[in-house]
Amino acid sequence: MKGTLRLEWAREHMDVMKAVRRELKDSGALEGVRIAMALHVEAKTGILALTLQEAGAKVRLASCNPLSTDDSVAEALNEEYGLETYARKGESNEEYYANLNRVLDIKPQIVIDDGADLIFLLHTTRKELIDGIWGANEETTTGVVRLRALEKEGNLAFPVIDVNDAYMKHLFDNRYGTGQSTFDGIFTATNLLIAGKTFVVAGYGWCGRGIAMRAKGLGADVIVTEIDPIKAIEARMDGFRMMPMMDAVKQADFIVSATGMKDIVRREHFEVIKDGCVLANSGHFDNEISKKDLEEMSTGQRRVRDFVDEYTLKNGKKVYLLGEGRLINLAAGQGHPVEIMDLSFAIQALSARYIAENHDSMEKRVYQVPYEIDEKVARLKLDSMGISIDSLTEGQIRYGNDWREGT
């Protein structure tokens, strides 16, 4: 079965998860724990879910995005591994939420989320389950933004660990993972050349940094747009052109958004956009490129390739939207590289154990991943790479702890 082979390939190349799997089994901390998951259902996610199941947890899995499921993996998880998975590629909005609710029907003690839709349901239509929730993990920037707003209002109903901002997550997953997988999706969808093109990256967070870096390496002339003056200076000093989106769209052959904010490319931009521009999104939700404005301003729409919709604007120009404006790396590609998700999902698994062991003393707020988990994952990765590093001598430790020693 194709999905089984993909799962086996991922497992073979996720060395950190191999070590974490042994540790979770030996600890017994997740034995019998009910875990509800909403993540992109593909091979690497499958290995995380299976790791938790093999550690003794009862797991249900749904997708966090209607277009990101690998159907072969979902089938294999259900049929070959007996892991309840409710997901298919191309879900309707109704199917998407129905599947999230099926996952919550497990009456979870721990939630593992990407984008915070499961957590949103628990705070709205599934409040009857809140008393049984020990805590949750959140995987991505968009979800963390939602949760911090909920916390600020004083309405967060249980503790949540912000996995996204763990060092071993955002420094590698967001930068190198998104950087590579975004182009995997673009290449699969378009088969177009990047070299020599003007490539606009909206947002210079860790995801935007990775995309801009890869675009530059492929020979593009890269423009970055930002609202943060500090990030704008950083992008300029990293060698990229900086300008407002209104100016950038007039030159852009490609635009990729990676901001976590809605309406990054909208009506006023479509009025002046370059003919033939290719639009893609690497943010979590499909609202960074305004499809509403694009549809209202178009005289016609047709699918010209898998994952490529051509819009003919009223002024005669054509623009191309990839993957319906959803996450291009999973709508058209296979998501982040296996070795990258090995790190992120090790953080997820160890954070789930942390909740299981510490939930009685945790408050209803958003927590950073404990540094010892970050460091453990880093050391396991170094071990898998055969890399040794230095450590401080006793004298250096004394020096660092004694304010009297100046030289």
C-alpha positions in Angstrom: 0.0 0.0 0.0 1.3 3.4 -1.0 0.5 5.0 2.3 2.2 2.3 4.3 5.4 2.7 2.3 5.3 6.5 2.8 4.9 5.9 6.6 7.8 3.4 6.6 10.0 5.9 4.7 9.2 8.7 7.1 9.8 6.4 10.2 13.1 5.3 8.8 14.3 8.9 8.4 13.0 10.3 11.7 15.9 9.4 14.0 14.9 11.8 16.9 11.4 10.3 17.0 12.9 6.8 17.3 14.6 7.8 20.5 11.5 9.7 21.7 9.4 6.6 21.0 11.6 4.4 23.2 11.5 7.0 26.0 7.7 7.4 25.9 7.2 3.7 26.0 9.5 3.2 28.9 8.0 6.1 30.9 4.4 4.9 30.7 3.2 8.5 31.1 0.8 8.3 28.1 -0.6 4.9 28.9 -4.4 5.1 28.5 -4.4 8.9 27.8 -7.0 10.0 25.2 -5.4 12.4 22.6 -7.3 14.3 20.0 -5.2 15.6 17.1 -5.8 18.0 14.2 -2.7 18.3 12.0 -1.9 18.0 8.3 -2.6 14.3 7.7 0.5 13.0 5.9 3.3 10.6 6.6 5.3 12.6 9.2 2.1 13.4 11.1 1.3 9.7 10.9 4.5 8.8 12.6 3.7 11.3 15.5 0.3 9.8 15.9 1.6 6.2 15.8 4.4 7.1 18.3 1.7 8.3 20.8 -0.4 5.2 20.1 2.6 2.9 20.6 3.3 4.7 23.9 -0.1 3.5 25.1 -2.3 6.5 24.2 -5.7 6.3 22.6 -5.5 8.6 19.5 -7.9 10.1 17.0 -6.6 12.2 14.1 -8.2 14.7 11.8 -6.8 17.2 9.3 -6.3 20.8 10.1 -6.8 21.9 6.5 -9.3 20.6 3.9 -6.6 20.3 1.2 -3.6 19.0 3.0 -4.5 15.3 3.5 -2.5 12.5 1.8 -5.3 10.0 1.2 -3.0 7.1 1.0 -1.6 7.8 4.4 -5.1 8.3 6.0 -6.2 5.0 4.5 -3.1 3.2 5.8 -3.4 4.6 9.3 -7.0 3.4 9.5 -6.6 0.0 7.8 -3.1 -1.1 8.5 -2.4 0.5 11.9 -5.9 0.8 13.5 -5.5 4.5 14.2 -8.8 6.3 13.9 -8.3 8.9 11.2 -11.0 11.2 9.8 -9.6 13.1 6.9 -9.6 13.2 3.1 -8.1 15.6 0.6 -10.7 18.1 -0.7 -13.1 18.1 2.2 -16.0 20.5 2.1 -16.3 23.0 5.0 -19.0 20.8 6.5 -16.9 17.6 6.2 -14.0 19.4 7.8 -15.8 20.4 10.9 -17.7 17.1 11.1 -14.3 15.3 11.2 -13.0 17.7 13.9 -16.0 16.9 16.0 -15.5 13.1 15.5 -12.0 13.5 16.9 -13.4 15.4 19.9 -15.9 12.6 20.5 -13.0 10.7 22.0 -13.4 13.0 25.1 -9.8 14.0 25.0 -7.5 14.7 27.9 -4.8 16.2 25.6 -5.3 18.1 22.4 -2.6 18.5 19.7 -3.7 21.3 17.3 -2.5 23.2 14.3 -4.3 26.5 13.7 -6.4 26.1 16.9 -9.6 24.9 15.3 -10.0 22.0 17.7 -9.4 24.4 20.6 -11.8 26.9 19.1 -14.5 24.2 19.0 -13.8 23.3 22.6 -14.4 26.9 23.6 -17.6 27.3 21.6 -19.8 24.3 20.5 -18.1 21.6 22.5 -17.8 23.2 25.9 -19.1 20.1 27.6 -15.7 18.5 27.1 -13.6 21.3 28.8 -13.6 19.8 32.3 -11.8 16.7 31.0 -9.1 18.6 29.2 -5.6 18.5 30.8 -4.0 20.8 28.2 -3.1 21.2 24.6 -0.2 21.8 22.2 -0.4 24.4 19.4 1.8 23.9 16.3 1.7 27.0 14.2 1.9 30.8 14.4 -1.7 31.4 13.3 -3.0 29.2 16.1 -0.7 30.8 18.7 -2.0 34.3 17.7 -5.6 33.1 18.2 -4.8 31.5 21.6 -2.9 34.6 22.9 -6.0 36.7 22.1 -8.1 34.2 23.9 -5.7 34.3 26.9 -5.7 38.1 26.9 -9.5 38.1 27.1 -9.2 35.8 30.2 -11.2 33.1 28.4 -8.6 30.4 27.8 -10.1 27.3 29.5 -7.0 25.1 29.9 -3.2 25.3 29.6 -1.7 25.3 26.1 1.9 24.8 25.2 3.1 27.0 22.4 5.1 24.5 20.4 5.5 26.9 17.5 7.9 29.1 19.3 10.2 26.3 20.6 13.7 27.0 19.3 13.9 23.5 17.8 10.6 24.2 16.0 10.6 27.7 14.6 14.3 28.0 13.8 14.2 24.9 11.6 10.6 24.0 10.7 9.4 27.5 10.0 12.6 28.6 8.2 14.1 25.5 6.5 10.9 23.5 6.3 8.6 26.2 4.9 11.4 27.5 2.7 11.9 24.2 1.0 8.3 22.9 1.0 6.8 26.1 -0.4 8.9 25.6 -3.6 8.0 21.9 -3.7 4.4 23.0 -3.9 5.0 25.8 -6.4 7.1 23.5 -8.7 4.6 20.7 -8.6 1.7 23.1 -9.4 3.4 25.3 -12.1 6.5 23.7 -13.6 7.8 27.3 -14.0 11.3 28.7 -13.6 12.2 30.9 -10.6 15.6 32.1 -11.8 15.4 35.6 -13.3 11.9 36.2 -12.0 10.7 38.9 -9.5 9.6 37.0 -6.4 7.7 38.8 -3.7 7.6 37.4 -0.1 4.9 39.0 2.2 6.1 38.8 5.8 9.6 38.4 7.1 9.0 36.1 10.1 10.8 32.8 10.2 8.7 31.4 7.4 9.2 34.4 5.2 12.9 34.3 5.9 13.1 30.8 4.7 11.1 31.4 1.6 13.1 34.5 0.7 16.4 32.7 1.3 15.4 29.8 -1.0 14.0 32.2 -3.7 17.4 34.0 -3.7 19.3 30.8 -4.0 17.2 29.8 -7.0 18.2 33.0 -8.8 15.1 35.2 -8.2 15.1 39.0 -7.7 13.5 39.0 -4.2 11.3 41.7 -2.8 10.0 41.6 0.8 7.0 43.4 2.1 6.5 44.0 5.9 4.7 46.1 8.5 7.3 45.7 11.2 10.1 48.2 10.8 12.7 46.1 12.6 12.0 43.1 10.3 12.1 45.4 7.3 15.6 46.5 8.2 16.6 42.9 8.8 15.3 41.9 5.4 17.1 44.8 3.7 20.4 43.9 5.5 19.9 40.3 4.4 20.1 41.6 0.8 16.4 41.9 -0.2 14.6 44.8 -1.7 11.9 46.3 0.5 8.7 48.1 -0.6 5.0 48.3 0.1 2.8 45.6 -1.5 1.2 48.2 -3.7 4.5 48.8 -5.4 5.7 45.2 -5.3 2.6 43.7 -7.2 3.4 45.9 -10.2 6.6 44.0 -10.7 5.9 40.6 -9.3 6.0 37.4 -11.3 5.4 35.4 -8.1 3.9 36.5 -4.8 3.9 34.2 -1.7 2.3 35.3 1.5 3.5 34.0 4.9 2.0 36.3 7.5 -0.8 34.8 9.4 -2.9 37.9 8.6 -5.9 38.2 6.3 -6.1 40.2 3.0 -2.4 40.6 2.4 -3.1 40.8 -1.4 -6.5 42.4 -2.0 -8.7 44.5 -4.2 -6.4 47.6 -4.6 -3.5 45.3 -5.4 -5.4 43.3 -8.0 -6.2 46.6 -9.8 -2.5 47.2 -10.5 -1.1 43.7 -10.4 1.3 42.5 -13.2 -0.2 40.4 -15.9 0.5 36.7 -15.4 1.4 37.0 -11.7 1.4 33.7 -9.8 -0.1 33.9 -6.3 0.5 31.4 -3.5 0.1 31.2 0.2 2.2 29.6 2.9 0.2 30.9 5.9 -2.2 28.6 7.7 -5.6 29.9 6.5 -6.8 30.6 2.9 -7.5 34.3 3.6 -4.1 35.9 3.0 -4.9 36.3 -0.7 -8.5 37.7 -0.9 -10.4 35.2 -3.0 -13.5 37.2 -2.6 -12.0 40.3 -4.1 -10.4 38.2 -6.9 -13.7 36.6 -7.8 -15.6 39.9 -7.8 -13.0 41.5 -10.0 -12.8 38.7 -12.6 -14.8 38.0 -15.7 -13.8 34.4 -15.8 -12.1 31.6 -13.9 -10.8 28.2 -15.1 -8.5 25.5 -13.8 -5.6 25.3 -16.2 -3.5 22.8 -14.3 -3.9 20.7 -11.1 -3.8 23.2 -8.3 -3.7 26.2 -10.7 -6.8 28.5 -11.2 -6.6 31.2 -13.8 -8.5 34.4 -13.1 -9.2 36.9 -16.0 -9.6 40.3 -14.5 -11.9 42.9 -15.9 -8.9 44.9 -17.2 -7.9 41.8 -19.3 -5.0 40.8 -17.1 -4.6 37.2 -15.9 -3.4 36.0 -12.5 -2.9 32.5 -11.3 -3.9 31.3 -7.8 -2.2 28.1 -6.6 -3.9 25.6 -4.4 -7.1 27.6 -3.9 -5.1 30.0 -1.7 -4.5 27.3 0.9 -1.1 26.2 2.2 0.8 25.6 -1.1 3.3 23.2 0.5 0.6 20.7 1.4 -2.1 21.6 -1.1 0.2 20.8 -4.0 3.3 19.4 -2.3 4.1 16.8 0.4 4.8 19.3 3.2 8.0 19.9 5.1 11.0 17.5 4.7 10.9 14.4 6.9 14.0 15.4 8.9 12.5 18.8 9.7 9.2 17.4 11.0 11.3 14.9 13.0 12.3 17.8 15.2 8.9 19.5 15.4 7.0 16.3 16.2 9.6 15.3 18.8 8.7 18.6 20.6 5.0 17.7 20.2 5.4 14.2 21.7 7.5 15.4 24.6 5.2 18.3 25.3 2.3 15.9 25.4 4.1 13.9 28.0 4.9 17.1 30.0 1.1 17.9 30.1 0.3 14.4 31.2 2.8 14.6 34.1 2.3 18.2 35.1 -1.3 19.2 34.3 -2.4 19.4 37.9 0.0 22.3 38.6 -0.5 24.1 35.2 -2.5 27.3 35.0 -5.0 28.3 32.2 -2.5 30.2 30.1 -0.2 29.8 27.1 3.2 28.3 28.1 6.5 28.2 26.3 8.0 24.8 25.7 10.2 24.0 28.7 13.9 24.6 27.7 14.9 21.1 28.8 12.6 19.7 26.1 14.2 22.0 23.4 17.7 21.0 24.6 16.9 17.3 24.7 15.6 17.4 21.1 18.7 19.3 20.0 21.1 16.8 21.6 19.2 13.8 20.2 19.5 15.4 16.7 23.2 16.0 17.2 23.6 12.4 18.3 21.8 11.1 15.2 24.2 13.2 13.0 27.3 11.9 14.8 28.2 15.4 16.0 29.8 16.1 19.4 30.1 19.6 20.9 32.1 21.1 23.7 31.0 21.7 27.3 32.2 24.2 29.9 35.1 23.3 32.2 34.6 23.5 35.9 36.7 26.7 35.9 34.5 28.2 33.2 31.4 27.4 35.1 32.8 29.1 38.2 33.9 32.1 36.1 30.4 32.4 34.6 28.8 32.3 38.0 31.1 34.7 39.9 30.6 38.4 39.3 34.0 39.1 41.1 36.0 37.6 38.2 36.3 40.2 35.5 39.2 38.9 33.4 
